[in-house]
Amino acid sequence: MDTATAPPRVILVTGASTFLGGYLTTRLAQNPDIERVLAVDSRVPSKDMLRRMGRAEFVRADIRRPSIARIIDSAQVDTVVHAATSVMDTVGHTPAIKELNVIGAMQVIAACQRAPSVRRVVVRSTGMVYGSTASDPAHFAEETPALVEPTTGYGRDLLDVEGYARGLSRRRPDIAVTILRPAAILGPKISTRMSIYFSSPLIPVVLGHEPRLQFLHEEDALAAIEHATLLGRAGTYNLAADGVISLTQAIRRAGRVELPVPANLLGPVAGVFRNIRVATMHGDQASYLTYGRVLDTTRMRTELGFAPRYTSVETMDDFIARRPLDPVVSAAAWHRLERRITDAARSFVASA
């Protein structure tokens, strides 16, 4: 059997203390066909997460240091899943996060290039690499370049990380390099900037815009990364649920209240209302909440062979149902208001 397509035997996962890295390690450790699973992070996962990881071996190490190469060599790792990349805009995009993303990926990929045992590498990227502008296409396919390429923040970080990964595939054609670009991940357990945004009682929105949003359920995100790890299919793949949901629909389903503001005031207004738990806006979030972003998932289904369980609407509904959100305005109240507006419009048309 070709070693590049052989089932993984020894897998190393970075980002063990994160939601995706920790729960992915848990899934892989439960697979009896995998001989050994190593979970690497500079932070020790919670006791609950370590318990869930079962037979997986936690190794405390900083991926920004050359020591990651020694770990890969000594364990004869054949599959590396780089899940440590951060796109969780909860405290802002700091220099430390940029260093973790860019320098960390550079060290991990360089270690993979030098290790003869490595045969496949999976890199978690993000749909943020496409940016968000008024002139975007209806759907971003994997080969569609960003009309305005991100120059700062997480989008820029992950563009650089993807560049390192593609360089690895050129220098080591025997390694199957898989790049995954998930849409906004949402779920009852994972903390992302969109989960924090929808948890706020008062939600700032951009005046005069109705962005289309596309989600990926946290369980589907884990399943997709696991599937790609076991499959070993080289290439770049968008990961997203079927369908879209407008921002207004999402806010109303969550029972929150919209606060329309001009685009250039989205961040400042959020800061003013921070004392009532309005989510802070960072980086490219303003452009995303102005124009939205939708990914083409044809390649995910036909080439990667993965189909999410949840649609975008079902992802939003599960987030609402399983996360303790106290609605500011109930769904029933929104429905009553919509009926009144519809009835008033009909009466106006009839009398005109």
C-alpha positions as YAML, in Angstrom:
chain: A
units: angstrom
residues:
- id: 1
  name: MET
  ca: [0.00, 0.00, 0.00]
- id: 2
  name: ASP
  ca: [1.18, 3.55, -0.82]
- id: 3
  name: THR
  ca: [2.44, 5.06, 2.45]
- id: 4
  name: ALA
  ca: [0.85, 8.43, 1.56]
- id: 5
  name: THR
  ca: [-2.62, 6.86, 1.47]
- id: 6
  name: ALA
  ca: [-2.11, 4.25, 4.21]
- id: 7
  name: PRO
  ca: [-4.32, 4.66, 7.30]
- id: 8
  name: PRO
  ca: [-2.70, 6.84, 9.98]
- id: 9
  name: ARG
  ca: [-0.81, 4.94, 12.65]
- id: 10
  name: VAL
  ca: [0.66, 7.67, 14.89]
- id: 11
  name: ILE
  ca: [-1.16, 11.03, 14.95]
- id: 12
  name: LEU
  ca: [-0.02, 14.27, 16.56]
- id: 13
  name: VAL
  ca: [-2.61, 17.00, 17.22]
- id: 14
  name: THR
  ca: [-1.60, 20.56, 18.13]
- id: 15
  name: GLY
  ca: [-3.81, 22.84, 20.22]
- id: 16
  name: ALA
  ca: [-4.81, 20.19, 22.75]
- id: 17
  name: SER
  ca: [-6.22, 22.74, 25.21]
- id: 18
  name: THR
  ca: [-8.60, 24.25, 22.63]
- id: 19
  name: PHE
  ca: [-12.11, 22.98, 21.95]
- id: 20
  name: LEU
  ca: [-11.34, 21.61, 18.48]
- id: 21
  name: GLY
  ca: [-7.91, 20.22, 19.34]
- id: 22
  name: GLY
  ca: [-9.06, 18.60, 22.58]
- id: 23
  name: TYR
  ca: [-12.24, 17.02, 21.28]
- id: 24
  name: LEU
  ca: [-10.54, 15.91, 18.06]
- id: 25
  name: THR
  ca: [-7.91, 14.15, 20.17]
- id: 26
  name: THR
  ca: [-10.73, 12.47, 22.10]
- id: 27
  name: ARG
  ca: [-12.32, 11.19, 18.88]
- id: 28
  name: LEU
  ca: [-9.05, 9.89, 17.47]
- id: 29
  name: ALA
  ca: [-8.08, 8.17, 20.75]
- id: 30
  name: GLN
  ca: [-11.36, 6.22, 20.59]
- id: 31
  name: ASN
  ca: [-10.42, 4.78, 17.19]
- id: 32
  name: PRO
  ca: [-8.89, 1.31, 17.74]
- id: 33
  name: ASP
  ca: [-7.21, 1.40, 14.31]
- id: 34
  name: ILE
  ca: [-4.90, 4.21, 15.42]
- id: 35
  name: GLU
  ca: [-1.94, 2.97, 17.43]
- id: 36
  name: ARG
  ca: [-0.96, 6.18, 19.18]
- id: 37
  name: VAL
  ca: [-2.31, 9.73, 19.58]
- id: 38
  name: LEU
  ca: [-0.18, 12.59, 20.89]
- id: 39
  name: ALA
  ca: [-1.79, 15.87, 21.97]
- id: 40
  name: VAL
  ca: [0.52, 18.90, 22.13]
- id: 41
  name: ASP
  ca: [0.00, 22.30, 23.71]
- id: 42
  name: SER
  ca: [1.89, 24.78, 25.87]
- id: 43
  name: ARG
  ca: [-1.16, 24.95, 28.16]
- id: 44
  name: VAL
  ca: [-2.40, 21.93, 30.07]
- id: 45
  name: PRO
  ca: [-5.99, 21.02, 29.11]
- id: 46
  name: SER
  ca: [-8.65, 20.98, 31.80]
- id: 47
  name: LYS
  ca: [-8.95, 17.89, 33.98]
- id: 48
  name: ASP
  ca: [-12.22, 17.05, 32.28]
- id: 49
  name: MET
  ca: [-10.60, 17.26, 28.85]
- id: 50
  name: LEU
  ca: [-7.62, 15.14, 29.92]
- id: 51
  name: ARG
  ca: [-10.05, 12.52, 31.18]
- id: 52
  name: ARG
  ca: [-11.95, 12.58, 27.88]
- id: 53
  name: MET
  ca: [-8.72, 12.10, 25.93]
- id: 54
  name: GLY
  ca: [-8.38, 8.62, 27.39]
- id: 55
  name: ARG
  ca: [-5.33, 6.81, 26.06]
- id: 56
  name: ALA
  ca: [-4.02, 9.84, 24.18]
- id: 57
  name: GLU
  ca: [-0.68, 11.15, 25.47]
- id: 58
  name: PHE
  ca: [-0.50, 14.81, 26.39]
- id: 59
  name: VAL
  ca: [2.86, 16.47, 25.70]
- id: 60
  name: ARG
  ca: [3.41, 19.95, 27.07]
- id: 61
  name: ALA
  ca: [5.40, 21.84, 24.46]
- id: 62
  name: ASP
  ca: [5.40, 25.22, 22.73]
- id: 63
  name: ILE
  ca: [4.91, 24.72, 18.98]
- id: 64
  name: ARG
  ca: [6.81, 27.95, 18.36]
- id: 65
  name: ARG
  ca: [9.98, 26.20, 19.53]
- id: 66
  name: PRO
  ca: [12.16, 23.68, 17.64]
- id: 67
  name: SER
  ca: [11.27, 21.04, 20.25]
- id: 68
  name: ILE
  ca: [8.17, 20.14, 18.19]
- id: 69
  name: ALA
  ca: [10.51, 18.57, 15.61]
- id: 70
  name: ARG
  ca: [12.06, 16.29, 18.24]
- id: 71
  name: ILE
  ca: [8.62, 15.17, 19.40]
- id: 72
  name: ILE
  ca: [7.58, 14.27, 15.84]
- id: 73
  name: ASP
  ca: [10.85, 12.43, 15.19]
- id: 74
  name: SER
  ca: [10.99, 10.48, 18.43]
- id: 75
  name: ALA
  ca: [7.38, 9.25, 18.12]
- id: 76
  name: GLN
  ca: [7.71, 8.49, 14.38]
- id: 77
  name: VAL
  ca: [4.56, 10.50, 13.72]
- id: 78
  name: ASP
  ca: [3.03, 9.87, 10.29]
- id: 79
  name: THR
  ca: [0.06, 12.28, 10.54]
- id: 80
  name: VAL
  ca: [0.06, 15.83, 11.93]
- id: 81
  name: VAL
  ca: [-3.14, 17.79, 12.52]
- id: 82
  name: HIS
  ca: [-2.36, 21.45, 13.10]
- id: 83
  name: ALA
  ca: [-5.47, 22.56, 15.00]
- id: 84
  name: ALA
  ca: [-3.75, 25.17, 17.16]
- id: 85
  name: THR
  ca: [-4.40, 28.03, 14.73]
- id: 86
  name: SER
  ca: [-6.45, 30.67, 16.53]
- id: 87
  name: VAL
  ca: [-9.40, 32.52, 14.99]
- id: 88
  name: MET
  ca: [-11.25, 33.07, 18.27]
- id: 89
  name: ASP
  ca: [-11.58, 36.85, 18.34]
- id: 90
  name: THR
  ca: [-12.57, 37.14, 21.99]
- id: 91
  name: VAL
  ca: [-9.79, 39.37, 23.29]
- id: 92
  name: GLY
  ca: [-8.65, 40.98, 20.08]
- id: 93
  name: HIS
  ca: [-5.92, 39.97, 17.67]
- id: 94
  name: THR
  ca: [-2.82, 40.47, 19.80]
- id: 95
  name: PRO
  ca: [0.85, 40.14, 18.77]
- id: 96
  name: ALA
  ca: [1.03, 36.98, 20.90]
- id: 97
  name: ILE
  ca: [-1.82, 35.39, 18.94]
- id: 98
  name: LYS
  ca: [-0.20, 36.36, 15.65]
- id: 99
  name: GLU
  ca: [3.05, 34.78, 16.80]
- id: 100
  name: LEU
  ca: [1.23, 31.59, 17.79]
- id: 101
  name: ASN
  ca: [-0.52, 31.43, 14.43]
- id: 102
  name: VAL
  ca: [2.34, 32.34, 12.11]
- id: 103
  name: ILE
  ca: [5.51, 31.30, 13.92]
- id: 104
  name: GLY
  ca: [3.79, 28.23, 15.37]
- id: 105
  name: ALA
  ca: [2.68, 27.04, 11.94]
- id: 106
  name: MET
  ca: [6.10, 27.77, 10.48]
- id: 107
  name: GLN
  ca: [7.79, 25.57, 13.10]
- id: 108
  name: VAL
  ca: [5.26, 22.74, 12.80]
- id: 109
  name: ILE
  ca: [5.45, 22.67, 9.00]
- id: 110
  name: ALA
  ca: [9.24, 22.88, 9.01]
- id: 111
  name: ALA
  ca: [9.33, 19.95, 11.43]
- id: 112
  name: CYS
  ca: [7.04, 17.95, 9.14]
- id: 113
  name: GLN
  ca: [9.24, 18.71, 6.15]
- id: 114
  name: ARG
  ca: [12.31, 17.34, 7.94]
- id: 115
  name: ALA
  ca: [10.62, 14.25, 9.38]
- id: 116
  name: PRO
  ca: [10.84, 11.21, 7.06]
- id: 117
  name: SER
  ca: [7.97, 9.51, 8.88]
- id: 118
  name: VAL
  ca: [5.36, 12.20, 8.13]
- id: 119
  name: ARG
  ca: [3.00, 11.29, 5.28]
- id: 120
  name: ARG
  ca: [0.01, 13.57, 5.80]
- id: 121
  name: VAL
  ca: [-0.61, 17.00, 7.28]
- id: 122
  name: VAL
  ca: [-4.01, 18.59, 7.99]
- id: 123
  name: VAL
  ca: [-4.10, 22.35, 8.58]
- id: 124
  name: ARG
  ca: [-7.11, 24.13, 10.02]
- id: 125
  name: SER
  ca: [-7.51, 27.44, 8.23]
- id: 126
  name: THR
  ca: [-10.62, 29.66, 8.03]
- id: 127
  name: GLY
  ca: [-13.13, 31.16, 5.62]
- id: 128
  name: MET
  ca: [-11.83, 34.56, 6.78]
- id: 129
  name: VAL
  ca: [-9.10, 34.29, 4.14]
- id: 130
  name: TYR
  ca: [-11.71, 35.35, 1.55]
- id: 131
  name: GLY
  ca: [-12.43, 38.64, 3.30]
- id: 132
  name: SER
  ca: [-15.82, 40.40, 3.05]
- id: 133
  name: THR
  ca: [-16.64, 43.19, 0.58]
- id: 134
  name: ALA
  ca: [-19.66, 44.61, -1.26]
- id: 135
  name: SER
  ca: [-18.44, 43.09, -4.53]
- id: 136
  name: ASP
  ca: [-17.97, 39.51, -3.30]
- id: 137
  name: PRO
  ca: [-19.40, 36.65, -5.39]
- id: 138
  name: ALA
  ca: [-22.52, 34.84, -4.21]
- id: 139
  name: HIS
  ca: [-20.33, 31.88, -3.18]
- id: 140
  name: PHE
  ca: [-16.57, 31.64, -2.64]
- id: 141
  name: ALA
  ca: [-15.09, 28.53, -4.25]
- id: 142
  name: GLU
  ca: [-11.68, 27.36, -3.09]
- id: 143
  name: GLU
  ca: [-9.95, 28.77, -6.16]
- id: 144
  name: THR
  ca: [-11.71, 32.16, -5.88]
- id: 145
  name: PRO
  ca: [-9.25, 34.79, -4.63]
- id: 146
  name: ALA
  ca: [-10.29, 37.44, -2.14]
- id: 147
  name: LEU
  ca: [-11.29, 40.65, -3.94]
- id: 148
  name: VAL
  ca: [-9.67, 42.53, -1.10]
- id: 149
  name: GLU
  ca: [-7.13, 40.28, 0.56]
- id: 150
  name: PRO
  ca: [-6.98, 40.61, 4.34]
- id: 151
  name: THR
  ca: [-3.92, 42.60, 5.39]
- id: 152
  name: THR
  ca: [-4.34, 42.28, 9.16]
- id: 153
  name: GLY
  ca: [-5.97, 40.03, 11.74]
- id: 154
  name: TYR
  ca: [-6.83, 36.36, 11.56]
- id: 155
  name: GLY
  ca: [-7.46, 36.34, 7.82]
- id: 156
  name: ARG
  ca: [-3.93, 37.57, 7.15]
- id: 157
  name: ASP
  ca: [-2.45, 35.08, 9.64]
- id: 158
  name: LEU
  ca: [-4.15, 32.13, 8.02]
- id: 159
  name: LEU
  ca: [-3.25, 33.23, 4.49]
- id: 160
  name: ASP
  ca: [0.38, 33.10, 5.60]
- id: 161
  name: VAL
  ca: [-0.17, 29.72, 7.26]
- id: 162
  name: GLU
  ca: [-1.73, 28.35, 4.07]
- id: 163
  name: GLY
  ca: [1.28, 29.60, 2.14]
- id: 164
  name: TYR
  ca: [3.60, 27.58, 4.39]
- id: 165
  name: ALA
  ca: [1.39, 24.50, 3.93]
- id: 166
  name: ARG
  ca: [1.42, 24.79, 0.14]
- id: 167
  name: GLY
  ca: [5.17, 25.24, 0.26]
- id: 168
  name: LEU
  ca: [5.41, 21.96, 2.16]
- id: 169
  name: SER
  ca: [3.41, 20.14, -0.52]
- id: 170
  name: ARG
  ca: [5.80, 21.45, -3.19]
- id: 171
  name: ARG
  ca: [8.94, 20.50, -1.28]
- id: 172
  name: ARG
  ca: [7.61, 17.15, -0.05]
- id: 173
  name: PRO
  ca: [5.20, 15.85, -2.74]
- id: 174
  name: ASP
  ca: [5.06, 12.55, -0.84]
- id: 175
  name: ILE
  ca: [3.11, 14.30, 1.95]
- id: 176
  name: ALA
  ca: [-0.65, 14.72, 1.46]
- id: 177
  name: VAL
  ca: [-1.36, 18.29, 2.66]
- id: 178
  name: THR
  ca: [-5.00, 19.10, 3.44]
- id: 179
  name: ILE
  ca: [-6.13, 22.67, 4.11]
- id: 180
  name: LEU
  ca: [-9.58, 23.11, 5.68]
- id: 181
  name: ARG
  ca: [-11.44, 26.43, 5.58]
- id: 182
  name: PRO
  ca: [-14.44, 26.28, 7.93]
- id: 183
  name: ALA
  ca: [-17.17, 28.89, 7.92]
- id: 184
  name: ALA
  ca: [-18.10, 30.56, 11.22]
- id: 185
  name: ILE
  ca: [-18.26, 27.74, 13.79]
- id: 186
  name: LEU
  ca: [-21.20, 27.89, 16.17]
- id: 187
  name: GLY
  ca: [-22.44, 25.53, 18.86]
- id: 188
  name: PRO
  ca: [-23.49, 25.23, 22.49]
- id: 189
  name: LYS
  ca: [-20.00, 24.44, 23.82]
- id: 190
  name: ILE
  ca: [-17.44, 26.22, 21.68]
- id: 191
  name: SER
  ca: [-16.64, 29.88, 22.36]
- id: 192
  name: THR
  ca: [-16.25, 31.90, 19.17]
- id: 193
  name: ARG
  ca: [-16.74, 35.54, 18.35]
- id: 194
  name: MET
  ca: [-20.11, 34.74, 16.76]
- id: 195
  name: SER
  ca: [-21.33, 32.81, 19.81]
- id: 196
  name: ILE
  ca: [-20.37, 35.78, 21.99]
- id: 197
  name: TYR
  ca: [-22.03, 38.17, 19.52]
- id: 198
  name: PHE
  ca: [-25.35, 36.29, 19.56]
- id: 199
  name: SER
  ca: [-25.23, 35.93, 23.35]
- id: 200
  name: SER
  ca: [-25.41, 39.69, 23.86]
- id: 201
  name: PRO
  ca: [-28.86, 41.04, 24.79]
- id: 202
  name: LEU
  ca: [-28.38, 44.08, 22.52]
- id: 203
  name: ILE
  ca: [-26.75, 43.33, 19.16]
- id: 204
  name: PRO
  ca: [-25.23, 46.12, 17.03]
- id: 205
  name: VAL
  ca: [-25.96, 45.69, 13.31]
- id: 206
  name: VAL
  ca: [-24.86, 47.78, 10.35]
- id: 207
  name: LEU
  ca: [-27.54, 50.19, 9.22]
- id: 208
  name: GLY
  ca: [-28.93, 49.44, 5.75]
- id: 209
  name: HIS
  ca: [-27.27, 46.04, 5.32]
- id: 210
  name: GLU
  ca: [-28.60, 42.49, 5.58]
- id: 211
  name: PRO
  ca: [-25.63, 40.09, 5.42]
- id: 212
  name: ARG
  ca: [-26.09, 36.43, 4.59]
- id: 213
  name: LEU
  ca: [-24.44, 34.20, 7.15]
- id: 214
  name: GLN
  ca: [-23.35, 30.60, 6.89]
- id: 215
  name: PHE
  ca: [-22.38, 28.46, 9.86]
- id: 216
  name: LEU
  ca: [-20.71, 25.17, 10.66]
- id: 217
  name: HIS
  ca: [-21.92, 23.33, 13.73]
- id: 218
  name: GLU
  ca: [-19.19, 22.52, 16.25]
- id: 219
  name: GLU
  ca: [-19.95, 18.78, 15.95]
- id: 220
  name: ASP
  ca: [-19.72, 18.96, 12.15]
- id: 221
  name: ALA
  ca: [-16.43, 20.87, 12.42]
- id: 222
  name: LEU
  ca: [-14.97, 18.07, 14.55]
- id: 223
  name: ALA
  ca: [-16.37, 15.37, 12.28]
- id: 224
  name: ALA
  ca: [-14.97, 17.09, 9.18]
- id: 225
  name: ILE
  ca: [-11.46, 17.43, 10.61]
- id: 226
  name: GLU
  ca: [-11.52, 13.82, 11.80]
- id: 227
  name: HIS
  ca: [-12.75, 12.66, 8.38]
- id: 228
  name: ALA
  ca: [-10.01, 14.60, 6.58]
- id: 229
  name: THR
  ca: [-7.38, 13.22, 8.97]
- id: 230
  name: LEU
  ca: [-8.35, 9.61, 8.32]
- id: 231
  name: LEU
  ca: [-8.89, 10.09, 4.57]
- id: 232
  name: GLY
  ca: [-5.61, 11.81, 3.73]
- id: 233
  name: ARG
  ca: [-6.97, 13.58, 0.63]
- id: 234
  name: ALA
  ca: [-4.69, 16.44, -0.40]
- id: 235
  name: GLY
  ca: [-6.20, 19.78, -1.37]
- id: 236
  name: THR
  ca: [-8.02, 22.83, -0.05]
- id: 237
  name: TYR
  ca: [-11.62, 22.46, 1.09]
- id: 238
  name: ASN
  ca: [-14.32, 24.85, 2.28]
- id: 239
  name: LEU
  ca: [-16.33, 23.50, 5.22]
- id: 240
  name: ALA
  ca: [-19.84, 24.88, 5.75]
- id: 241
  name: ALA
  ca: [-23.41, 23.83, 6.38]
- id: 242
  name: ASP
  ca: [-26.13, 23.89, 3.75]
- id: 243
  name: GLY
  ca: [-28.16, 27.05, 3.36]
- id: 244
  name: VAL
  ca: [-27.77, 30.54, 4.74]
- id: 245
  name: ILE
  ca: [-29.55, 32.67, 7.32]
- id: 246
  name: SER
  ca: [-29.82, 36.45, 7.33]
- id: 247
  name: LEU
  ca: [-28.44, 38.33, 10.30]
- id: 248
  name: THR
  ca: [-31.90, 39.65, 11.18]
- id: 249
  name: GLN
  ca: [-33.36, 36.14, 11.15]
- id: 250
  name: ALA
  ca: [-30.56, 34.87, 13.39]
- id: 251
  name: ILE
  ca: [-31.00, 37.72, 15.89]
- id: 252
  name: ARG
  ca: [-34.75, 37.24, 16.09]
- id: 253
  name: ARG
  ca: [-34.49, 33.48, 16.49]
- id: 254
  name: ALA
  ca: [-32.14, 34.11, 19.41]
- id: 255
  name: GLY
  ca: [-34.61, 36.58, 20.95]
- id: 256
  name: ARG
  ca: [-32.12, 39.44, 20.92]
- id: 257
  name: VAL
  ca: [-32.66, 43.11, 20.10]
- id: 258
  name: GLU
  ca: [-31.01, 44.83, 17.12]
- id: 259
  name: LEU
  ca: [-29.20, 48.14, 17.47]
- id: 260
  name: PRO
  ca: [-28.73, 49.58, 13.94]
- id: 261
  name: VAL
  ca: [-25.64, 51.81, 13.66]
- id: 262
  name: PRO
  ca: [-23.48, 53.15, 10.80]
- id: 263
  name: ALA
  ca: [-20.70, 50.76, 9.76]
- id: 264
  name: ASN
  ca: [-17.91, 53.05, 10.99]
- id: 265
  name: LEU
  ca: [-19.51, 53.21, 14.45]
- id: 266
  name: LEU
  ca: [-20.03, 49.49, 14.97]
- id: 267
  name: GLY
  ca: [-16.95, 49.07, 17.15]
- id: 268
  name: PRO
  ca: [-17.31, 52.30, 19.17]
- id: 269
  name: VAL
  ca: [-21.00, 51.69, 19.87]
- id: 270
  name: ALA
  ca: [-20.26, 48.16, 21.06]
- id: 271
  name: GLY
  ca: [-17.67, 49.63, 23.41]
- id: 272
  name: VAL
  ca: [-20.15, 52.15, 24.84]
- id: 273
  name: PHE
  ca: [-22.64, 49.40, 25.68]
- id: 274
  name: ARG
  ca: [-20.04, 46.94, 27.01]
- id: 275
  name: ASN
  ca: [-21.41, 47.28, 30.56]
- id: 276
  name: ILE
  ca: [-24.59, 45.47, 29.45]
- id: 277
  name: ARG
  ca: [-22.61, 42.61, 27.89]
- id: 278
  name: VAL
  ca: [-22.62, 43.85, 24.29]
- id: 279
  name: ALA
  ca: [-19.90, 41.95, 22.44]
- id: 280
  name: THR
  ca: [-16.73, 43.87, 21.63]
- id: 281
  name: MET
  ca: [-15.99, 44.16, 17.89]
- id: 282
  name: HIS
  ca: [-12.49, 43.36, 16.67]
- id: 283
  name: GLY
  ca: [-10.64, 43.18, 13.39]
- id: 284
  name: ASP
  ca: [-12.61, 42.30, 10.28]
- id: 285
  name: GLN
  ca: [-15.83, 41.52, 12.16]
- id: 286
  name: ALA
  ca: [-17.41, 44.82, 11.05]
- id: 287
  name: SER
  ca: [-16.97, 43.99, 7.34]
- id: 288
  name: TYR
  ca: [-18.27, 40.45, 7.89]
- id: 289
  name: LEU
  ca: [-21.37, 41.76, 9.67]
- id: 290
  name: THR
  ca: [-21.87, 44.27, 6.85]
- id: 291
  name: TYR
  ca: [-21.50, 42.02, 3.80]
- id: 292
  name: GLY
  ca: [-21.52, 38.44, 5.13]
- id: 293
  name: ARG
  ca: [-19.75, 35.54, 3.45]
- id: 294
  name: VAL
  ca: [-20.99, 32.31, 1.83]
- id: 295
  name: LEU
  ca: [-18.73, 29.40, 0.83]
- id: 296
  name: ASP
  ca: [-19.19, 26.95, -2.03]
- id: 297
  name: THR
  ca: [-19.08, 23.43, -0.57]
- id: 298
  name: THR
  ca: [-19.16, 21.39, -3.78]
- id: 299
  name: ARG
  ca: [-15.59, 20.18, -3.33]
- id: 300
  name: MET
  ca: [-16.27, 19.27, 0.32]
- id: 301
  name: ARG
  ca: [-19.01, 16.89, -0.79]
- id: 302
  name: THR
  ca: [-17.63, 15.50, -4.05]
- id: 303
  name: GLU
  ca: [-13.87, 15.26, -3.36]
- id: 304
  name: LEU
  ca: [-13.56, 15.19, 0.43]
- id: 305
  name: GLY
  ca: [-16.73, 13.10, 0.73]
- id: 306
  name: PHE
  ca: [-18.09, 14.92, 3.76]
- id: 307
  name: ALA
  ca: [-21.66, 16.11, 4.41]
- id: 308
  name: PRO
  ca: [-22.54, 18.12, 7.57]
- id: 309
  name: ARG
  ca: [-25.47, 16.91, 9.69]
- id: 310
  name: TYR
  ca: [-26.74, 20.40, 10.49]
- id: 311
  name: THR
  ca: [-27.86, 23.16, 8.12]
- id: 312
  name: SER
  ca: [-27.00, 26.77, 8.93]
- id: 313
  name: VAL
  ca: [-30.51, 27.36, 10.33]
- id: 314
  name: GLU
  ca: [-30.38, 24.13, 12.36]
- id: 315
  name: THR
  ca: [-26.97, 25.14, 13.70]
- id: 316
  name: MET
  ca: [-28.38, 28.45, 14.90]
- id: 317
  name: ASP
  ca: [-31.41, 26.74, 16.44]
- id: 318
  name: ASP
  ca: [-29.28, 24.16, 18.26]
- id: 319
  name: PHE
  ca: [-27.05, 26.94, 19.60]
- id: 320
  name: ILE
  ca: [-30.13, 28.72, 20.93]
- id: 321
  name: ALA
  ca: [-31.72, 25.55, 22.36]
- id: 322
  name: ARG
  ca: [-28.66, 24.14, 24.12]
- id: 323
  name: ARG
  ca: [-26.88, 27.30, 25.23]
- id: 324
  name: PRO
  ca: [-28.41, 29.08, 28.25]
- id: 325
  name: LEU
  ca: [-29.69, 32.22, 26.50]
- id: 326
  name: ASP
  ca: [-32.47, 34.21, 28.16]
- id: 327
  name: PRO
  ca: [-34.40, 35.83, 25.30]
- id: 328
  name: VAL
  ca: [-34.83, 39.58, 25.51]
- id: 329
  name: VAL
  ca: [-37.74, 39.32, 23.09]
- id: 330
  name: SER
  ca: [-39.44, 35.94, 22.69]
- id: 331
  name: ALA
  ca: [-39.83, 34.31, 19.29]
- id: 332
  name: ALA
  ca: [-43.62, 34.48, 19.78]
- id: 333
  name: ALA
  ca: [-43.39, 38.24, 20.23]
- id: 334
  name: TRP
  ca: [-41.42, 38.59, 17.00]
- id: 335
  name: HIS
  ca: [-44.00, 36.48, 15.16]
- id: 336
  name: ARG
  ca: [-46.83, 38.67, 16.51]
- id: 337
  name: LEU
  ca: [-44.99, 41.81, 15.41]
- id: 338
  name: GLU
  ca: [-44.35, 40.36, 11.94]
- id: 339
  name: ARG
  ca: [-48.05, 39.46, 11.60]
- id: 340
  name: ARG
  ca: [-49.05, 42.99, 12.57]
- id: 341
  name: ILE
  ca: [-46.68, 44.50, 10.02]
- id: 342
  name: THR
  ca: [-47.96, 42.11, 7.32]
- id: 343
  name: ASP
  ca: [-51.61, 42.84, 8.15]
- id: 344
  name: ALA
  ca: [-50.95, 46.59, 8.15]
- id: 345
  name: ALA
  ca: [-49.22, 46.35, 4.76]
- id: 346
  name: ARG
  ca: [-52.13, 44.37, 3.31]
- id: 347
  name: SER
  ca: [-54.64, 46.90, 4.65]
- id: 348
  name: PHE
  ca: [-52.62, 49.74, 3.16]
- id: 349
  name: VAL
  ca: [-52.48, 48.03, -0.26]
- id: 350
  name: ALA
  ca: [-56.21, 47.24, -0.16]
- id: 351
  name: SER
  ca: [-57.14, 50.84, 0.67]
- id: 352
  name: ALA
  ca: [-54.79, 52.39, -1.84]
...
